[in-house]
């Protein structure tokens, strides 16, 4: 009998408390954009010809580069991603090559200026704008480098660096993920 009374009281208590359940509003993080290649100390190193598909920061591109010998181009696939709960709205993103950060990395001994040379911007092509479409979480683009130049410099085992930076008036940038320094070690051509 005592057990039945306790069970009934417990059921009534549960019934009354569940009727008074309140759901509180929550603030969700706003959308931001970022370069996933900037994840590891802002430096993305390309120094091997064959890596597993998890080594590229661009979804859907299981490779770090494409060496097109017929067209003498060395293409590096990159992407700008959107974070946040929703994928609503187009996001216009400016993209440019800016080597200022490389000089800072020289001063901070992150890169050694005696072994890593800044790649001349005249040897590269990069779009100046991408758009993350509403409903999408990323926009892909390529940095294209003169392959003949890289091949020529590979006999000296040169390492080249350049920086890609993004900005947007539509969304904030995740702090620290607006610029990536890409280092291309020409020794990788020994295995191609």
C-alpha positions in Angstrom: 0.0 0.0 0.0 2.8 2.4 1.0 4.5 1.6 -2.4 1.3 2.4 -4.3 0.9 5.7 -2.6 4.5 6.7 -3.3 4.1 5.7 -6.9 0.9 7.8 -7.3 2.5 10.8 -5.6 5.6 10.5 -7.8 3.4 10.3 -10.9 1.4 13.4 -9.8 4.6 15.3 -9.1 6.0 14.4 -12.5 2.7 15.5 -14.2 2.6 18.8 -12.5 6.3 19.7 -13.1 6.1 18.6 -16.8 3.1 20.9 -17.3 5.2 23.9 -16.2 8.1 23.2 -18.5 9.6 26.4 -19.9 11.9 26.6 -22.9 14.4 29.4 -22.8 15.6 31.3 -25.8 19.2 30.8 -26.8 21.6 33.0 -28.7 23.1 31.2 -31.6 26.5 32.2 -32.9 26.4 34.5 -35.9 27.8 33.4 -39.2 31.5 33.9 -39.8 33.8 33.0 -42.6 37.3 31.5 -42.5 40.1 29.9 -44.5 40.5 26.3 -43.2 44.0 26.2 -44.7 45.0 28.7 -41.9 44.3 26.2 -39.2 47.9 25.1 -38.4 49.6 28.3 -37.3 48.5 30.0 -40.5 51.0 28.0 -42.5 50.0 25.4 -45.1 52.9 23.4 -46.4 52.9 21.6 -49.7 56.0 19.4 -49.7 54.9 15.9 -50.7 53.6 14.6 -54.0 51.3 11.9 -52.5 49.2 12.4 -49.3 46.0 11.0 -48.0 42.8 12.8 -48.8 42.5 14.2 -45.3 45.6 16.4 -46.0 43.8 19.1 -48.0 41.7 21.8 -46.4 39.3 21.9 -49.4 36.3 19.6 -49.2 35.8 17.6 -52.3 39.4 18.1 -53.5 41.4 15.1 -52.2 44.7 16.7 -53.3 46.9 19.6 -52.3 47.8 20.6 -55.9 47.4 19.8 -59.6 50.5 20.0 -61.7 49.3 20.4 -65.3 52.4 19.9 -67.5 50.6 20.6 -70.7 49.5 24.1 -69.6 52.5 24.7 -67.3 50.4 25.4 -64.3 50.6 24.4 -60.6 47.1 24.9 -59.1 46.4 24.9 -55.4 42.8 24.4 -54.4 41.6 26.6 -51.5 38.1 27.4 -50.0 36.4 30.0 -47.9 34.0 28.4 -45.5 31.0 29.7 -43.6 30.3 28.8 -40.0 27.1 29.3 -38.0 23.8 27.6 -37.5 22.3 28.6 -40.8 23.5 28.9 -44.3 21.2 31.8 -45.2 22.3 34.6 -47.5 25.0 35.1 -50.1 28.4 36.1 -48.7 30.7 38.1 -50.9 34.4 37.5 -50.1 37.4 39.5 -51.3 40.6 37.5 -51.9 44.1 38.8 -52.5 47.7 38.0 -52.3 49.5 39.9 -49.5 53.0 39.0 -48.3 53.1 41.3 -45.3 52.5 38.4 -42.9 55.5 36.6 -44.3 57.8 39.4 -43.2 56.3 39.2 -39.7 56.9 35.4 -39.7 60.5 36.0 -40.6 60.9 38.4 -37.6 59.2 35.9 -35.3 61.3 33.0 -36.6 58.2 31.1 -37.7 59.7 31.0 -41.2 63.4 31.2 -42.0 64.1 33.8 -44.6 67.3 32.0 -45.6 65.4 28.9 -46.6 62.0 30.2 -47.6 61.8 32.8 -50.4 58.7 35.0 -51.1 57.2 33.9 -54.5 56.9 36.8 -56.9 53.3 37.8 -57.3 53.8 38.0 -61.1 54.2 34.2 -61.2 50.7 33.6 -59.7 47.1 34.1 -60.6 44.3 34.2 -58.0 40.7 35.4 -58.2 39.9 38.6 -56.4 36.4 37.6 -55.4 34.3 34.5 -54.5 30.7 34.2 -53.4 29.4 31.7 -50.9 25.8 31.1 -52.2 22.8 31.0 -49.9 22.4 27.4 -48.7 26.0 26.6 -49.3 28.8 26.4 -46.7 31.8 27.1 -48.9 33.2 28.7 -52.1 36.3 27.2 -53.8 39.0 28.9 -55.7 42.5 28.2 -57.0 45.9 29.9 -56.8 47.7 29.1 -60.0 51.5 29.3 -60.2 53.9 29.1 -63.2 54.9 25.4 -63.2 57.9 25.9 -65.4 59.4 28.4 -62.9 58.9 25.9 -60.0 60.4 23.1 -61.9 63.4 25.2 -62.8 63.9 26.2 -59.2 63.5 22.6 -58.0 67.1 21.9 -59.0 68.1 24.3 -56.2 65.6 22.7 -53.8 64.0 26.1 -53.2 61.0 26.7 -50.9 58.6 29.5 -51.8 56.0 31.2 -49.7 53.1 33.5 -50.5 50.0 34.6 -48.5 46.3 34.6 -49.4 44.0 36.9 -47.4 40.2 37.2 -47.3 37.8 39.9 -46.1 34.1 40.5 -46.4 31.6 43.3 -45.8 28.8 40.7 -45.5 30.2 38.6 -42.5 32.9 38.8 -39.9 36.0 36.7 -40.2 36.8 34.2 -37.6 39.8 35.7 -35.8 43.1 34.3 -36.9 41.7 32.6 -40.0 41.7 35.4 -42.5 45.2 34.7 -43.9 47.1 31.6 -44.8 50.8 31.4 -45.8 51.4 28.7 -48.3 54.8 27.2 -48.5 55.7 25.2 -51.6 58.8 23.0 -51.3 60.0 22.3 -54.8 61.6 19.1 -53.7 58.2 17.5 -54.1 58.9 17.4 -57.9 61.5 14.7 -57.3 58.6 12.3 -56.8 56.5 13.4 -59.7 
